[in-house]
Amino acid sequence: MKHYFFPRIVNRAIILIIAVIFFVFHHKSTAQLSQGGQPAMHNLARFINNGLVVDLPAPDLTEIQKQDQQADEAGMPERMGVNIPVDITVDNSGTLINNGGFSRTWCANIRCSGAMGLGLYFSEFHLPEGSVMFVYSADKSQVLGAFTSRNNQPDGLFAIEVVKGSIVIEYIF
């Protein structure tokens, strides 16, 4: 006769330990807190010819496939994506739109030929109090945000999950 009492206690203990860790250290965790809402820009088509599109250079797929083959042979996990360093700011990309004197909206449509999706990793992320940012797919089937000053981190780092196809950033300040 087998007794499964010990494994159940161990599983419950592990769950309890994990729950305690999350309870005690919840203030240290930093998730993509979203404040909800909808982007303000309903018709971006008229802005596309005014500098809204940022085309990223496609990575060298031959080199990537070679690296992936070597990693596979070494037993490494599959690659999920390729980092493409960029310097996209309100000052050097996209389009700035005045919203009747009280606020402005900056928009940029970021594309990369051949990419199935794009994610964002900010190295100097800081949203002032009262500003909001949305990130969404070009067809708005996937909308992330609103991100606000509550998402600011002391180190300035912030990442946004992968969005299918090209992405639109909408920043209202």
Backbone hydrogen bonds in HBPLUS format (Angstrom, degrees):
<---DONOR---> <-ACCEPTOR-->    atom                        ^
c    i                          cat <-CA-CA->   ^        H-A-AA   ^      H-
h    n   atom  resd res      DA  || num        DHA   H-A  angle D-A-AA Bond
n    s   type  num  typ     dist DA aas  dist angle  dist       angle   num
A0008-ARG N   A0004-TYR O   3.37 MM   4  6.54 158.7  2.42 146.6 152.3     1
A0009-ILE N   A0005-PHE O   3.06 MM   4  6.34 154.5  2.12 150.9 158.4     2
A0010-VAL N   A0006-PHE O   2.91 MM   4  6.19 161.3  1.95 157.6 163.2     3
A0011-ASN N   A0007-PRO O   2.83 MM   4  6.05 163.7  1.86 150.8 154.9     4
A0012-ARG N   A0008-ARG O   2.90 MM   4  6.07 160.5  1.93 146.8 152.3     5
A0013-ALA N   A0009-ILE O   2.78 MM   4  5.95 152.6  1.85 147.0 155.6     6
A0014-ILE N   A0010-VAL O   2.86 MM   4  6.12 156.3  1.92 151.7 157.6     7
A0015-ILE N   A0011-ASN O   2.99 MM   4  6.21 162.1  2.02 147.9 152.7     8
A0016-LEU N   A0012-ARG O   2.83 MM   4  6.00 156.6  1.88 146.3 153.4     9
A0017-ILE N   A0013-ALA O   2.81 MM   4  6.03 157.7  1.86 149.1 155.1    10
A0018-ILE N   A0014-ILE O   2.92 MM   4  6.16 163.0  1.95 151.7 156.0    11
A0019-ALA N   A0015-ILE O   2.87 MM   4  6.09 159.0  1.92 148.2 154.5    12
A0020-VAL N   A0016-LEU O   2.86 MM   4  6.10 157.5  1.91 150.9 156.8    13
A0021-ILE N   A0017-ILE O   2.92 MM   4  6.14 160.0  1.96 150.2 155.7    14
A0022-PHE N   A0018-ILE O   2.97 MM   4  6.26 163.5  2.00 153.0 156.7    15
A0023-PHE N   A0019-ALA O   2.90 MM   4  6.09 153.1  1.98 145.3 153.5    16
A0024-VAL N   A0020-VAL O   2.80 MM   4  5.93 169.8  1.81 159.0 161.0    17
A0025-PHE N   A0021-ILE O   2.86 MM   4  5.79 161.3  1.89 149.1 155.1    18
A0028-LYS N   A0025-PHE O   2.94 MM   3  5.38 151.2  2.02 113.6 122.6    19
A0029-SER N   A0026-HIS O   3.25 MM   3  5.32 144.3  2.38  99.4 109.0    20
A0033-LEU N   A0031-ALA O   2.88 MM   2  5.55 126.9  2.16 109.1  92.9    21
A0035-GLN N   A0146-ALA O   2.78 MM 111  4.96 170.2  1.79 144.6 148.1    22
A0047-PHE N   A0044-LEU O   2.91 MM   3  5.43 151.6  1.99 117.9 126.9    23
A0048-ILE N   A0045-ALA O   3.35 MM   3  5.49 157.4  2.41 104.9 111.2    24
A0050-ASN N   A0047-PHE O   2.98 MM   3  5.22 158.2  2.03 111.1 118.0    25
A0109-ASN N   A0052-LEU O   2.79 MM  57  5.72 166.4  1.80 138.8 142.5    26
A0054-VAL N   A0109-ASN O   2.71 MM  55  5.92 163.3  1.74 157.7 157.6    27
A0111-ARG N   A0054-VAL O   2.92 MM  57  6.18 166.1  1.94 154.1 156.4    28
A0056-LEU N   A0111-ARG O   2.71 MM  55  5.97 176.4  1.71 165.2 166.5    29
A0064-ILE N   A0060-ASP O   3.03 MM   4  6.31 158.9  2.07 150.6 157.4    30
A0065-GLN N   A0061-LEU O   2.85 MM   4  5.95 162.4  1.88 148.0 152.0    31
A0066-LYS N   A0062-THR O   3.09 MM   4  6.27 151.7  2.17 141.6 149.4    32
A0067-GLN N   A0063-GLU O   2.94 MM   4  6.22 161.2  1.97 151.4 156.0    33
A0068-ASP N   A0064-ILE O   2.81 MM   4  6.04 158.0  1.86 150.9 157.8    34
A0069-GLN N   A0065-GLN O   2.93 MM   4  6.08 152.0  2.01 144.2 151.1    35
A0070-GLN N   A0066-LYS O   3.10 MM   4  6.38 160.8  2.13 149.4 154.0    36
A0071-ALA N   A0067-GLN O   2.90 MM   4  6.15 156.9  1.96 149.6 156.4    37
A0072-ASP N   A0068-ASP O   2.85 MM   4  6.01 153.5  1.92 145.7 153.1    38
A0073-GLU N   A0069-GLN O   2.97 MM   4  6.21 159.4  2.01 149.8 154.9    39
A0074-ALA N   A0070-GLN O   3.06 MM   4  6.26 136.7  2.25 138.4 149.9    40
A0074-ALA N   A0071-ALA O   3.19 MM   3  5.02 126.7  2.49  90.2 104.1    41
A0076-MET N   A0071-ALA O   2.83 MM   5  5.08 160.6  1.87 159.6 153.2    42
A0075-GLY N   A0072-ASP O   3.03 MM   3  5.08 158.9  2.07 104.3 110.2    43
A0093-SER N   A0089-THR O   3.16 MM   4  5.87 134.0  2.38 152.0 156.6    44
A0095-THR N   A0107-CYS O   2.84 MM  12  5.38 153.7  1.90 153.2 162.1    45
A0107-CYS N   A0095-THR O   2.94 MM  12  5.38 158.4  1.99 151.3 157.9    46
A0097-ILE N   A0105-THR O   2.76 MM   8  5.12 161.1  1.80 151.6 158.3    47
A0105-THR N   A0097-ILE O   2.82 MM   8  5.12 161.9  1.85 151.3 157.6    48
A0099-ASN N   A0103-SER O   2.80 MM   4  5.31 157.3  1.85 158.4 156.6    49
A0173-PHE N   A0104-ARG O   2.89 MM  69  5.49 161.3  1.93 159.6 165.5    50
A0106-TRP N   A0171-TYR O   2.78 MM  65  5.08 162.8  1.81 148.4 153.4    51
A0171-TYR N   A0106-TRP O   2.84 MM  65  5.08 167.7  1.85 155.4 159.6    52
A0108-ALA N   A0169-ILE O   3.07 MM  61  5.33 146.0  2.19 143.1 150.6    53
A0169-ILE N   A0108-ALA O   2.83 MM  61  5.33 161.8  1.86 156.3 161.9    54
A0110-ILE N   A0167-ILE O   2.68 MM  57  5.30 150.5  1.77 160.4 167.4    55
A0167-ILE N   A0110-ILE O   3.00 MM  57  5.30 158.6  2.05 150.2 153.2    56
A0115-ALA N   A0112-CYS O   3.00 MM   3  5.59 165.2  2.02 141.5 143.3    57
A0165-GLY N   A0116-MET O   2.85 MM  49  5.34 167.6  1.87 120.5 124.2    58
A0118-LEU N   A0163-VAL O   2.87 MM  45  5.38 152.7  1.95 151.2 153.7    59
A0163-VAL N   A0118-LEU O   2.74 MM  45  5.38 164.2  1.76 142.5 144.0    60
A0120-LEU N   A0160-ILE O   3.31 MM  40  5.12 157.8  2.36 131.5 137.9    61
A0160-ILE N   A0120-LEU O   2.79 MM  40  5.12 159.5  1.83 153.0 155.4    62
A0122-PHE N   A0158-PHE O   2.61 MM  36  5.03 165.1  1.63 172.9 169.4    63
A0158-PHE N   A0122-PHE O   3.10 MM  36  5.03 146.8  2.22 137.5 138.5    64
A0125-PHE N   A0156-GLY O   2.67 MM  31  4.76 170.8  1.68 140.8 137.4    65
A0131-SER N   A0128-PRO O   3.10 MM   3  5.73 163.6  2.13 139.4 140.8    66
A0132-VAL N   A0172-ILE O   2.96 MM  40  5.32 154.9  2.02 147.9 156.1    67
A0172-ILE N   A0132-VAL O   2.80 MM  40  5.32 163.5  1.82 163.2 168.2    68
A0133-MET N   A0147-PHE O   2.87 MM  14  5.01 140.5  2.03 138.9 149.0    69
A0147-PHE N   A0133-MET O   2.78 MM  14  5.01 164.3  1.80 146.8 152.3    70
A0134-PHE N   A0170-GLU O   2.79 MM  36  5.12 158.3  1.84 149.3 156.7    71
A0170-GLU N   A0134-PHE O   2.88 MM  36  5.12 166.5  1.90 153.0 154.1    72
A0135-VAL N   A0144-LEU O   2.96 MM   9  5.16 162.5  1.99 148.8 153.4    73
A0144-LEU N   A0135-VAL O   2.72 MM   9  5.16 162.1  1.75 161.2 167.2    74
A0136-TYR N   A0168-VAL O   2.95 MM  32  5.29 155.8  2.01 145.5 153.5    75
A0168-VAL N   A0136-TYR O   2.72 MM  32  5.29 155.5  1.78 157.7 166.3    76
A0137-SER N   A0142-GLN O   2.96 MM   5  5.45 149.9  2.05 147.2 156.9    77
A0140-LYS N   A0137-SER O   2.83 MM   3  4.91 160.0  1.87 112.5 118.7    78
A0151-ASN N   A0148-THR O   2.94 MM   3  5.69 166.4  1.96 121.6 126.1    79
A0152-ASN N   A0149-SER O   3.12 MM   3  5.33 163.2  2.14 108.7 114.0    80
A0156-GLY N   A0153-GLN O   3.01 MM   3  5.21 157.2  2.07 110.3 117.7    81
